[in-house]
């Protein structure tokens, strides 16, 4: 690895409703898949700044960050994804950005294997930040 190498860094929020279902957003780009709120870091931005910015842009409101639960390397995208446990501010009405067409709460067991592992690590956080490669 060289100092000049480029890697993608992203941040994502695990937000649950009172029934333990996961908030997912349906993208208007790429393969129009459902995913966690969040996105790529901008230049000169910390992971926490990026998480707040991305969630504000995508949800239309501020979030409460509880903890960082894991960092996951995704070979297919040459990326590191930082996963945080978050909450929506009370009384929030979600206002999607133009990047997403829908939002919904989903049952965790219906997620893809990789998404489920990352979310399970977050929900079952024991104070030790997980690190995995996919």
ABEGO torsion letter per residue (X at the ends): XBAABBBBBBBBBBBBBAAGBBBBBBBABEAGBBBBBEEBBBBGBBAAAAAAAAAAAAAGBBBBBABBABBBBBAAAGBBBBBBBBBBBBGBBBBBBAABABBBBBBAAABBAAAAAAAAAAAABAGBBBBBBX
